[in-house]
Amino acid sequence: SAVISQKPSRDICQRGTSLTIQCQVDSQVTMMFWYRQQPGQSLTLIATANQGSEATYESGFVIDKFPISRPNLTFSTLTVSNMSPEDSSIYLCSVAGRGYEQYFGPGTRLTVT
Amino acid sequence: AQTVTQSQPEMSVQEAETVTLSCTYDTSENNYYLFWYKQPPSRQMILVIRQEAYKQQNATENRFSVNFQKAAKSFSLKISDSQLGDTAMYFCAFMKPYFGNEKLTFGTGTRLTIIP
């Protein structure tokens, strides 16, 4: 299994600002995923990030709000732009394993005031 | 679109007992994967067990086993000899293998509490 780290682990931000979350993997992976987990809820996929191509966004998520970078096979960033209190969530990145399972980072807890 | 349903929002069981968490899903696909993930209060998502739809044999991982009923679209998780460390949210997840878009669809979760 891959070892995944995320920065920051938590943050408190003011509305209208942006936060960039970093995801680092200890091995090269083709696909990385970004999920949102709203308070007390399940996980919802935001987008899939493949190295060398544009991220693929799920319905309800747009690039202007959640721009993603994938500069190499071990790193990705997710930016939450122009934040509002509704963006308060845990944001998790994951990578695909060989058997189609996914391994998750520890998550970033974001609170927007 | 695939949907995953977990009908038990919360469960509790005495330590050392056996507990079964339910999961049903809806899909028209024949080839897919099912997973159970555990999320303790630390919020780290941990893979518990994986089942491939084309395999009839139920997956097992130590104290964790599944009852996979493909025709009924049911995928329950059995935890034997439950331990305090099993206290967590448990999510059932579905994945259709499709290169470049192998996303997980999660159920709403079951909060499991192991009582000492």
Chai-1 contact restraints between the chains, C-beta under 6 A:
chainA,res_idxA,chainB,res_idxB,connection_type,confidence,min_distance_angstrom,max_distance_angstrom,comment,restraint_id
A,S42,B,F106,contact,1.0,0.0,6.0,A-B,restraint_1
A,S42,B,T108,contact,1.0,0.0,6.0,A-B,restraint_2
A,S42,B,G109,contact,1.0,0.0,6.0,A-B,restraint_3
A,L43,B,F106,contact,1.0,0.0,6.0,A-B,restraint_4
A,L45,B,K103,contact,1.0,0.0,6.0,A-B,restraint_5
A,A96,B,E102,contact,1.0,0.0,6.0,A-B,restraint_6
A,Y100,B,Y33,contact,1.0,0.0,6.0,A-B,restraint_7
A,Y100,B,M95,contact,1.0,0.0,6.0,A-B,restraint_8
A,Y100,B,P97,contact,1.0,0.0,6.0,A-B,restraint_9
A,E101,B,L47,contact,1.0,0.0,6.0,A-B,restraint_10
A,E101,B,R50,contact,1.0,0.0,6.0,A-B,restraint_11
A,Q102,B,L104,contact,1.0,0.0,6.0,A-B,restraint_12
A,F104,B,M45,contact,1.0,0.0,6.0,A-B,restraint_13
A,P106,B,Q44,contact,1.0,0.0,6.0,A-B,restraint_14
A,G107,B,R43,contact,1.0,0.0,6.0,A-B,restraint_15
